[in-house]
Amino acid sequence: MPISDEDGDGTRSVRAGLPDAVAYEPTLPGPVFAAHFHLPGEPTGPYAYGRDDNPTWTHLERAIGELEAPGGTPDGPPHTTVFASGMAAISAVLLSQAKAGDTVVLPDDGYQALPLVREQLEAYGVAVRTAPTAGDAQLAELAGAKLLWIESPSNPGLDVCDIRRLVDAAHEAGALVAVDNTLATPLGQRPLDLGADFSVASGTKGLTGHGDILLGYVTSRNADLAASVRRWRKVVGAIPGPMEAWLAHRSLATLQLRADRQGASALALATAIRSHPCVTDLRYPGLPEDPSYAVASRQMRRYGCVVSFTLPDKACAERFLAGLRLVDDATSFGGVRSTAERRGRWGGDAVPEGFIRFSVGAEDPDDLIVDVLRALDAASS
Ligand SMILES: *Cc1c(COP(=O)(O)O)cnc(C)c1O
């Protein structure tokens, strides 16, 4: 039986995208490895060639659609297209929608590869304007725009904008709106319910949560927009492997457990370290005194697992990272194993040298807090 919109997030996570029960078949059918499918006569039917469609994607796309857009559309389920990575999904939206002469508005504090996308758009004759996420500053750039790109909470700064307000203004100005929902996951925020035309995400992070696959997706309630994104996937062939798609679907079953556990631990960690003498500018959107909290608490249902803060300098940040026992020094976020990194080592984000992006995993929160406080003390002494 399909899940109902009245079911809770745990129920919806474990059952998302499952096909109807068939006697003697598995609950979630295994990955289908196929470059081509039997195709007698005219090329009709859902599965013909492996770059265009695959039954393992179909199950995963249904699952993500049920989580991103409960209730679907008046005509049926929402439209989700899975991709090889988050960047494949982001590029698919921007490069399928924007044409030479159009204007696109991006955040200036978004994911570190967005400036590369900007260069590509400009090389194709698309004008790009940027503004910060905080304070809904993108509002001032909307006149004449074709598409507004929102990232909220922003990565790695954790600023939040009022998505509904920006969507209303963008639509008024005739612009489409896409929201990068990577950090929140569909259990933390549902951009399509806030009016956005596309919810786009990297499934590499919290959605799948084990740090072992790359994946991306785009969900829309608009069939024509979705078809142009799907066409773009066919053109560039940025498809996920069936094994990755199946692993992602398997991981979705624990999304609510992970999001609740990791979010609660992130709040506990933020609370425990915010007054440590060497910690400044600590950010977590779920912390009531955080600048993002007022807007976040209106539009988000969970605040994610990323906490950011600044240590006095590069050397102190490196001592802190080296002193952690339970936390891997690694990029990315959202996994069940805590990771942290000195974000300035990449050179792409406008952050201080001592800036730490910390992704809280599923360890026992007390173990983690003891470890982090001990490493902070050691780094500052
Ligand atoms: C990681 C990330 C991406 C890119 O996703 P990949 O799967 O690494 O291609 C895009 N947006 C945000 C906010 C991210 O954190």
The ligand as a Gaussian input file, in Angstrom:
#p B3LYP/6-31G(d) Opt

LIG

0 1
 C       27.765000      18.806000      -1.744000
 C       26.827000      19.844000      -2.185000
 C       26.505000      19.989000      -3.534000
 C       27.156000      19.144000      -4.606000
 O       26.814000      17.793000      -4.504000
 P       27.721000      16.607000      -5.099000
 O       26.886000      15.403000      -4.839000
 O       29.016000      16.638000      -4.332000
 O       27.923000      16.888000      -6.544000
 C       25.601000      20.962000      -3.883000
 N       25.030000      21.770000      -2.971000
 C       25.331000      21.665000      -1.665000
 C       24.667000      22.593000      -0.697000
 C       26.224000      20.719000      -1.228000
 O       26.526000      20.631000       0.065000

